[in-house]
Amino acid sequence: MNKPLYLDISDQLIEKIKNGDWPTGAIVPTEAELQEEFGVSRVTIRKAMKVLVEADLLYRVRGSGTYVKAPKVQHNAFQLTGFIEEISAQGKTPSSRILTFELIESDALIAQKLQLEVGEQVYSIRRLRLIEDTPEILEHTYMPLSFFPDLSIQAMQHSKYEYIEKEKGLTIRLSRQEVHPVLLDAEIAQKLEAQVGDPVIRVDSVGELDDGRPFEFTIHYFRVKQYSFNFVSYRHAQAPAAL
């Protein structure tokens, strides 16, 4: 079955964005101009443009026109990469804001996740992760004091993985993750500069060292305003080593 004409045109318009003909922030041609370029009806152009708007590639400004949206950062769920590494590699500026940094006694859940005895001391660290100075992720991390007696606020303001691997000389093997959608409550919404009830992606992860010991339990709330999650499914045994 042949692809509908409007989808074929939308594919061509997406290529214009990918190859830079329509750069980020540029105003795109009007429907009339695109109608003339492709020799089709305005209805067809309108449907093609709707595809790009729904794909979050374009946005409309009433009374002004349609513009190319800045691409989202791609979060590869199958590659264990730190936030700073991932964002920097895609040409954007990451930063972290420490909200809390304290020692607490582990409760039953934290102890189970980190394979500790209930009551053992852990760091409780809340960080706001920003992309281009805009809040994108709120994370709450728990790390055993016994593993990292010299962990500092300064280390957590930068790369946690760099501290673990370069300063502590440990090897991170994998991160086990559970992903599900949730609606924001008032406290988290305020931190993420979002609205109460906005949908976000919650990711609960447990990081393990190469000897199998869990070194962190983290709950993340991804606003996904600047993030897109990418998943690759392999038909045969080709899964990346990080898993």
CORJOSUL-V921869 format. One record per pair of residues at least 12 apart in sequence whose ideal C-beta (glycine too) atoms are under 6 Angstrom apart, sorted by the first residue. I is the first residue (numbers start at 1). J is the second residue. Records with the same first field share a line. If there is no record, write none. Layout:
BEGIN
I: J, J
END
This chain:
BEGIN
5: 44
6: 44, 47, 48
9: 38, 48
10: 48, 51
13: 52
17: 57, 68
22: 68
24: 68, 70
26: 68
27: 65, 67
28: 66
31: 45
57: 69
72: 226, 227, 228
73: 87, 90, 226, 227
74: 228, 230
75: 227, 229
76: 230
77: 229, 231
78: 232, 240
79: 242
80: 175, 242
82: 159, 161
83: 129
84: 159
87: 131
92: 131, 132
93: 132
95: 130
96: 127, 129, 157
97: 128
98: 127, 153, 156
99: 126, 128
100: 126
101: 125, 153
102: 124
103: 121
104: 124
105: 119
106: 120, 122
110: 142
113: 206, 217
114: 144, 214, 217
115: 214
121: 145
122: 142, 144
123: 143, 151
124: 142
125: 141, 156
126: 140
127: 139
131: 226
135: 192, 193
136: 223, 226
137: 220, 222
138: 188, 191, 192, 221
139: 218, 220
140: 219
141: 216, 218
142: 217
143: 216
147: 215
170: 209
171: 210
173: 208, 210
174: 208, 242
175: 205, 207
176: 206
177: 203, 205
178: 204
179: 203
180: 202
181: 199
182: 202
183: 197, 199
184: 196, 198, 200
188: 221
192: 223
200: 221, 222, 223
201: 222, 224
202: 221
203: 220
204: 219
205: 218
END
